[in-house]
Each structure stands twice: as C-alpha cells, then as structure tokens.
Amino acid sequence: MNEEPQHIDLRERFYLRERQSVPAAREFAREALADWGVGSRADDVLLCVSELATNALLHGVPPGRGFRLVIRRDFGNLLRVEVHDSGDGSPHIADQPGRGRDQEESGRGLLLVDALADKWDVGPRNPGKIVWCEFAALGV
C-alpha cells in the first residue's frame, strides 16, 4: 500500500531573478488558491509566498538564475508552499545582539512566516535549497 501523501492539486512556476517576480509569484498563488476554493487563511499564505520569494531573490538566487515556486494541496487540506533556489546558505530568523527585533530594518520575513504558517523549514536541493511552509486544515 502506498503511504505517500496524495496531491489533489499542484501548481508550479519558474521565475527569473527580477523584482517583478515577487508580485507575479503572489498573483500565481492567489489564482491557485481561488481555483481551489481556499478562502480560509489565504492572506496568510499569500504573505508567506511574498516573503519566501523575496528571500530567494535577495539571498538565494545567484545572478542569471531564478527560483521555482511550488504550491500543493493534499488530501486533508494541507497546503504546502515551496521556494526552490540554487543559492548557498540556510535561511534563519535574524536576531542581532543588542537590537530588538522591532528595530531591525530587515530579517523580518521569516519571523512572519514563522508566525503565520503552521510549520516551516529548509530542505536540501542540489544545488541550493528548498524553503517551505505548511498550512493545515484550510477548510476548503
């Protein structure tokens, strides 16, 4: 018997290393959520898409490359957002000694993802990494 999760919906798209890729990725995700009838937590999902795409562009995508956005919904209404990039490093929540998080000018993206998503993490990819977040029980 197959124990792998069954994907009932899957969308993916590749984006170049360009500023307009972030709003394009957010719109792509919005359309997928609307097509799937996801209303509950859609704003949270879209904000996380924006933050992960922005992080990929700023820190993960080398010049001349891009990133892949994957959005999938499994049976049980678990929604997963993945951003695949070919850059080095591993994202983490920024915290500068001696400065409160409210005073930092950058590094808040993963704080938002951590607060809004049910889970998030970083997985391996060759080359690079996959930064993902999940939203459970979307109530579609």
TIDO-225510 format. One record per residue (C-alpha): residue in one letter; x, y, z; residue number from 1. Coordinates in Angstrom, 2 decimals, decimal comma. Example, Ala and Ser with C-alpha at 12.3 -4.5 7.8 and 13.67 -1.06 7.14 Angstrom:
<nodes>
{"A"; {12,30; -4,50; 7,80}; 1};
{"S"; {13,67; -1,06; 7,14}; 2};
</nodes>
This chain:
<nodes>
{"M"; {0,00; 0,00; 0,00}; 1};
{"N"; {1,29; 3,45; -0,89}; 2};
{"E"; {1,82; 5,67; 2,16}; 3};
{"E"; {2,86; 8,78; 0,19}; 4};
{"P"; {0,53; 11,76; 0,54}; 5};
{"Q"; {-1,76; 12,13; -2,43}; 6};
{"H"; {-1,66; 15,55; -4,06}; 7};
{"I"; {-5,06; 16,65; -5,17}; 8};
{"D"; {-3,80; 19,97; -6,51}; 9};
{"L"; {-0,34; 21,03; -7,65}; 10};
{"R"; {0,91; 24,20; -9,35}; 11};
{"E"; {4,45; 25,29; -10,07}; 12};
{"R"; {6,16; 28,07; -11,97}; 13};
{"F"; {9,70; 29,30; -12,54}; 14};
{"Y"; {10,63; 32,96; -12,01}; 15};
{"L"; {13,68; 34,90; -13,10}; 16};
{"R"; {15,82; 36,93; -10,71}; 17};
{"E"; {13,80; 40,12; -11,21}; 18};
{"R"; {11,99; 42,48; -8,88}; 19};
{"Q"; {8,62; 41,85; -10,61}; 20};
{"S"; {8,90; 38,13; -9,86}; 21};
{"V"; {7,62; 38,61; -6,29}; 22};
{"P"; {4,26; 40,16; -7,23}; 23};
{"A"; {3,99; 37,67; -10,12}; 24};
{"A"; {4,53; 34,76; -7,71}; 25};
{"R"; {1,96; 36,19; -5,29}; 26};
{"E"; {-0,59; 36,54; -8,12}; 27};
{"F"; {0,13; 32,99; -9,31}; 28};
{"A"; {-0,51; 31,74; -5,76}; 29};
{"R"; {-3,66; 33,85; -5,43}; 30};
{"E"; {-5,07; 32,34; -8,63}; 31};
{"A"; {-4,28; 28,80; -7,45}; 32};
{"L"; {-5,94; 29,39; -4,08}; 33};
{"A"; {-9,01; 30,89; -5,76}; 34};
{"D"; {-9,23; 27,96; -8,20}; 35};
{"W"; {-9,06; 25,54; -5,27}; 36};
{"G"; {-11,66; 27,45; -3,27}; 37};
{"V"; {-9,24; 28,32; -0,46}; 38};
{"G"; {-10,57; 31,34; 1,40}; 39};
{"S"; {-9,51; 30,50; 4,92}; 40};
{"R"; {-6,00; 31,79; 5,63}; 41};
{"A"; {-5,45; 32,82; 2,00}; 42};
{"D"; {-3,98; 36,14; 3,11}; 43};
{"D"; {-1,51; 34,32; 5,38}; 44};
{"V"; {-0,48; 32,02; 2,52}; 45};
{"L"; {0,00; 34,94; 0,12}; 46};
{"L"; {2,11; 36,88; 2,60}; 47};
{"C"; {4,32; 33,83; 3,13}; 48};
{"V"; {4,68; 33,39; -0,65}; 49};
{"S"; {5,82; 37,02; -0,88}; 50};
{"E"; {8,30; 36,65; 1,96}; 51};
{"L"; {9,82; 33,39; 0,72}; 52};
{"A"; {10,07; 34,70; -2,85}; 53};
{"T"; {11,68; 37,92; -1,63}; 54};
{"N"; {14,20; 35,98; 0,47}; 55};
{"A"; {15,05; 33,81; -2,54}; 56};
{"L"; {15,69; 36,88; -4,69}; 57};
{"L"; {17,70; 38,74; -2,07}; 58};
{"H"; {19,70; 35,86; -0,62}; 59};
{"G"; {19,27; 32,65; -2,60}; 60};
{"V"; {19,29; 33,23; -6,33}; 61};
{"P"; {22,67; 33,82; -7,96}; 62};
{"P"; {22,83; 36,26; -10,91}; 63};
{"G"; {21,48; 34,76; -14,10}; 64};
{"R"; {19,34; 32,20; -12,26}; 65};
{"G"; {15,83; 32,11; -10,86}; 66};
{"F"; {13,60; 30,30; -8,39}; 67};
{"R"; {10,74; 27,82; -8,63}; 68};
{"L"; {7,50; 28,25; -6,68}; 69};
{"V"; {5,56; 25,07; -5,94}; 70};
{"I"; {2,14; 25,11; -4,28}; 71};
{"R"; {0,31; 21,92; -3,49}; 72};
{"R"; {-2,76; 20,84; -1,59}; 73};
{"D"; {-3,01; 17,29; -0,27}; 74};
{"F"; {-5,96; 15,28; 0,91}; 75};
{"G"; {-6,83; 16,57; 4,36}; 76};
{"N"; {-6,42; 20,13; 3,07}; 77};
{"L"; {-2,76; 20,53; 3,96}; 78};
{"L"; {-1,33; 23,29; 1,78}; 79};
{"R"; {2,41; 23,46; 1,21}; 80};
{"V"; {4,38; 26,32; -0,36}; 81};
{"E"; {7,92; 25,62; -1,55}; 82};
{"V"; {10,50; 28,00; -2,97}; 83};
{"H"; {13,41; 26,23; -4,69}; 84};
{"D"; {16,60; 28,19; -5,32}; 85};
{"S"; {20,18; 27,34; -6,25}; 86};
{"G"; {21,93; 29,60; -3,74}; 87};
{"D"; {24,14; 28,67; -0,82}; 88};
{"G"; {23,34; 29,26; 2,80}; 89};
{"S"; {20,47; 28,36; 5,04}; 90};
{"P"; {17,82; 30,90; 6,00}; 91};
{"H"; {17,20; 31,56; 9,65}; 92};
{"I"; {15,30; 34,04; 11,75}; 93};
{"A"; {17,51; 37,09; 12,19}; 94};
{"D"; {18,25; 38,37; 15,66}; 95};
{"Q"; {21,01; 40,89; 16,14}; 96};
{"P"; {22,55; 41,14; 19,60}; 97};
{"G"; {21,79; 44,43; 21,27}; 98};
{"R"; {18,92; 45,29; 18,93}; 99};
{"G"; {15,32; 44,44; 19,43}; 100};
{"R"; {13,55; 42,74; 16,56}; 101};
{"D"; {11,29; 45,77; 16,21}; 102};
{"Q"; {14,38; 47,93; 15,45}; 103};
{"E"; {15,83; 45,75; 12,67}; 104};
{"E"; {15,45; 47,06; 9,13}; 105};
{"S"; {15,47; 43,61; 7,53}; 106};
{"G"; {15,19; 39,99; 8,56}; 107};
{"R"; {11,51; 40,08; 9,44}; 108};
{"G"; {10,34; 37,88; 6,57}; 109};
{"L"; {10,96; 34,58; 8,30}; 110};
{"L"; {9,51; 35,98; 11,51}; 111};
{"L"; {6,26; 36,50; 9,60}; 112};
{"V"; {6,43; 33,04; 8,04}; 113};
{"D"; {7,10; 31,54; 11,48}; 114};
{"A"; {4,11; 33,39; 12,95}; 115};
{"L"; {1,64; 32,69; 10,13}; 116};
{"A"; {2,46; 29,17; 8,91}; 117};
{"D"; {1,88; 26,04; 10,95}; 118};
{"K"; {5,36; 24,74; 10,05}; 119};
{"W"; {8,34; 25,87; 8,01}; 120};
{"D"; {11,81; 24,57; 7,37}; 121};
{"V"; {14,63; 24,28; 4,87}; 122};
{"G"; {15,40; 21,15; 2,87}; 123};
{"P"; {18,28; 20,14; 0,62}; 124};
{"R"; {18,40; 20,63; -3,13}; 125};
{"N"; {21,34; 20,15; -5,47}; 126};
{"P"; {22,35; 22,86; -5,98}; 127};
{"G"; {20,78; 25,03; -3,32}; 128};
{"K"; {17,82; 24,53; -1,03}; 129};
{"I"; {14,06; 24,37; -0,68}; 130};
{"V"; {12,44; 26,71; 1,83}; 131};
{"W"; {8,90; 25,57; 2,60}; 132};
{"C"; {5,96; 26,31; 4,82}; 133};
{"E"; {2,70; 24,47; 5,51}; 134};
{"F"; {-0,82; 25,43; 6,43}; 135};
{"A"; {-3,07; 22,75; 7,91}; 136};
{"A"; {-6,85; 22,44; 7,78}; 137};
{"L"; {-7,62; 25,27; 5,41}; 138};
{"G"; {-11,32; 24,46; 5,45}; 139};
{"V"; {-11,91; 24,37; 1,72}; 140};
</nodes>
